Amino acid sequence: MNWQSAVYEFRVYLKLEKSLSSNSVEAYLRDLAKLQNYCEGLHPAVEPVNIDTLHLRGFLEWLDQFELNSATQARIVSGVRSFFRFMLLNDLITSDPSSMLEMPRTSRKLPSILSVEEIDLLLASIDLSTAQGRRNKAIIETLYSCGLRVSELVNLTISNIFFNEGFIKITGKGNKQRLVPVGSRAQKEIRLYLPDRNKLSVVKGEEDILFLNRSGRRLTRVMVFTIIRQLAAAALPGKTISPHTFRHSFATHLIEGGADLRAVQEMLGHESIITTEIYTHMDSEYLRDAILRFHPRS
């Protein structure tokens, strides 16, 4: 199998079998293109079915010239491994040459969070005399109460909010669905926003979308970022926050409160618990800080 055929089949595999978004598929293919460029530049050129571990180690050395950071290198290695797993699953190769590759060491940057007091301060700063103010407060309460990604928030539908049961149904990455508890304060703000939302002239196809702009269309990701940054600039000067800050705060406050890690993983929609474990590191930092500040022997 040549590179053109392999890349095409890999694209189909990522899109149909792995159910990845178009952006994720393109990211995988961009990283794979680096390996293709390296292999086609060898003398003689190497087709994907003939790649061995030595070729891959040479590829990693070749990448060094671009001075990529460790996180980028690790992402590329992960993409290459996915490609060879696909080749192995489809009997295009008999052994995986990437299995012996070492993943570059990466330092995990702990995400920034807000305290409960800071979130309350931000919410208190919202002008509730406007329809947009009601909507914006409902947005922040929903982000913090449910730990949603911004893409999940903008696509949230009214029919997937179950007030009586206290749950919302979310479609996350890879079109995977999950049920997330929604707190009473978020429910209250959504209910208060709905009368203003229902006065809008909603465009066709958006009738079930919860959060709309003045034109009756669903909010864009960029608009949610803008709303939150403007509110933070007024209420929390010096703080740079994004929609994801509320997701991080949601998870961190749960862990600090003693929530089970598996439960937090389920609510966040993380495929691997390793991703969720970063919040246990944050909790450890919090405990260490408390000991250093308050213990008489520190």
N, C-alpha and C positions, 0 to 999 in steps of 0.2 A: 504493500500500500504506500503510495506517494504522499507527500505533505498535503497537497490540495485535497485529496480524498479523506485523509485522516482528520484534517481540520474541519471539514464539512461534517463528517460523522460525529466528531466530538461536539460540535455546535448543536446538532440534533439531540445528542445524548443529554447535554446540559439543559436544553430547553424543555424537552419532552419527558425524559426520565427523572431528571433532578428537579424539574419545575422551577428553574431559576429565572429571575427577571431578566429582561433584555440587557439592562445595565450590568448585571453580574456576569452574564454570558460574555459580553464584550470585554469585560475586565479579564476574564480567564483567557480569552483568545489573544488579547494584547500581550499577556505574559508568555503565552505559548509561542507567539510570533518571535519573541526574543530567542527562544531555543531554536526555532526554525532558522532564523537568520544565522545563528552560530553554526548549526549543522550544515547548512547550505554553503557556508563559507569555508568549510574544511576541504582538504584535497586528499582523496576524493570526497565529494559531498555525501552526507549520511542520511538515509531515509529513516523515518520514525521507527520502522520495525527492526532496524539494525543498530539502534542506539544501545550502548552498554553503559555501565557505571563509570568507566573511565571517561567516556564522552561527556557525561553529566558533570563529573568533577572538573573537567576542562571548561565546561560551560560556566560553572560557578566562578572559576578563576577569571574567565573572560569578562564576567559581569563586574569584577572588581574595578575595571578601568572606568566605569561610569560613576564610581563613588556613591553607590546607593546605600541608604541607611539600612540597618539590620532588619527593621520592620518590613521594608520593601523587598529585601532579599528573601525574607521568610515567606512573604506572600507569593513570590515567584516560585519558590520551591514547592509550596503547597499546591499551586496551580499545575506545576509539572507532575507532581505525584498524582493528582486527579486525572491527568491525561493518561498516564501509564496504567492507572487502575482501570480506566475505561478500556484501554487496549487489551488488558489482561482479561477483563470480563467478557470481551467480545472475541476471545481466542485469536487475537491478532499477534500476540506475543506469548511466549511460554513462561517467561519469568519477568518480574518487575525490576528494571535496572535502577529505579529511584528508591527502592526499599532501603538501600545502604547509605543514602544521602543524609548528612547531618543537617538539622534545621539550625539556621543562624540564631544565636542567642539574642533575644529581644528583651528590653527592659519595659515592663508594663507601666504605662503612665496612668496613675489613678485619676479617674474623671472628677471634675469639680462638682460639688453638690451645694444645695442651699439648706440652711437649717429650717426647722418648722417656723421659727419666728420670722425669718426672711421671706418665706413663702407667704405667711400671713400679711406681712408688710406690703408685699407686692400686690396681693389681692385687695388690700384696703385702699391702695392708691388708684384703683380703677374707677373711672367716672361711670356710675350706674344709671345716670340720667339719660344715656343714649342706648339705642339698640345694640350698637357695636360693643359698648361696655359690658352689657349683659352677656353677649356672646363671648367676649374675651375672658370674662371671669369663668364662664362654663368651660372654656377651652383649657384654662390653666388647672382648674379643679379636676377635669377629666384626665389630663396628662399626669398629674401628680397622684390622683386616686388610683389610676389603673396602670401606670407605668408604660404608656403607649409610645411606640415610635411615631414620628410626625406623619409618616405615610399612612399609618394605621388610623391616626386621628382624622386626617382629611378625607378618608374613605369610609369613616364610620357612618352607618345607616341607622335611621330611627327604628326600623323593623328589627334590628339586632340589639336593641336595648330592652332588657326585660326588667322593668322597674319592680314588679312584684317579687321576682326571684332574687333581685339584687345582683344581676350579672349582665355583662355585655359580651357579644360574640364578635371576635376579632379575626380577620383574615390577615395573617402575617406573611413573613418571607416564605417563598415557595408555595404560596396559596394554602399554607397550613392554617387550620382554624383552631382557636382555643377560646375557652370561656374564662373571663376575668371578672372577679368581684368588683362592683362599683359602689363606692362609699355613699353614705347618706348625704354628705355635703355636695358631692358631685351630682348626685341625682337631683337635689334641690335646685342647684344652679342650672342644670339642663332644663328642668321643668319651668323655671322662671324665664329662660331664654326662648322656649318654644313658641309662646304667643307672638313675639316679635318676628321670629323666624317664619312663622306661618303667614305673616302679612306680606312677605316678599312675593314678587312675581317670579316663580321658580322656572328655570329653563327646562325644556323637555329632556328627560333622562336623569335629572338631578333631584327628582321629587322626593326620594328617600334619603338623600344625603343630609346629615344633621347640621354641620357647620357650613354656612353659606356666606358669600360676600353680598354687597348691596345689590349686585346684578342678578342674584338668584343662582349663582354658580358656586360649586364647591371651592373652598379656599385652596390655594396652591401652597406647596411646602415653603416657598420663599415668603409668602404673605404671613404665614404663621411665625417664621423666624423674625420677620420685621415687627410684627405685633409685640412679640416677647422682648425684643431688644429695646424697643421704644418704651415699654413699661419699665424695664429694668433700669434704663438710663434715668428715668424720673424717680423711681422708688429706691433703687439700690445703686447709687452712683459708684463707679469704680468696679462694679461686677460685670463681667462678660458672661452672659448665659445664653442658652439656646433651648429649643424644645426638649433636647435630649437631657438637659440638666435636670428636668423634673423626673425623667425616667431613672436617672442615676440616684436622685434623692429618694424616690419611691423605694428602690431596692435597698439602699443603704439604711434607711429608717426601719425597714422591715427586719433586716439582719440585726441591727442594733437592738431592736425590740424583742429578739429571740425567735424570729420566724425560721422555719425549716428551709434549708438551702434548696431542697428539691421543689418545695412549694414555690419559692421565688423563681426558680428556673422555669417552672410551668407557667407562671403568670407573665414572665417576661417573654416567653416564647423562644428561649435559647435552645438550640439543638443540642449543644453540649454543656454539661454542668461546669466544665472548665471555664467557660465564658462567665458564668455566674459567680465563680469563686473569687473574682476580682473584688467583689463586695465584702468578702470575708477579710481580705487584706485591708480594706478601708476600715472595717470594724476594728481590726487589730491596731491600726494607727490611732484610732479614736481612744481605745483602751490605754494604749501606751501614753498618749498625751494626758489622759486623766490621771494615770499613776504618777507621771512626772510632776504634774501640777499640784496634786493633792496628798500624795503619800508622804508621811513625815520623814521617811528614810531616803527620799529621792534627792 
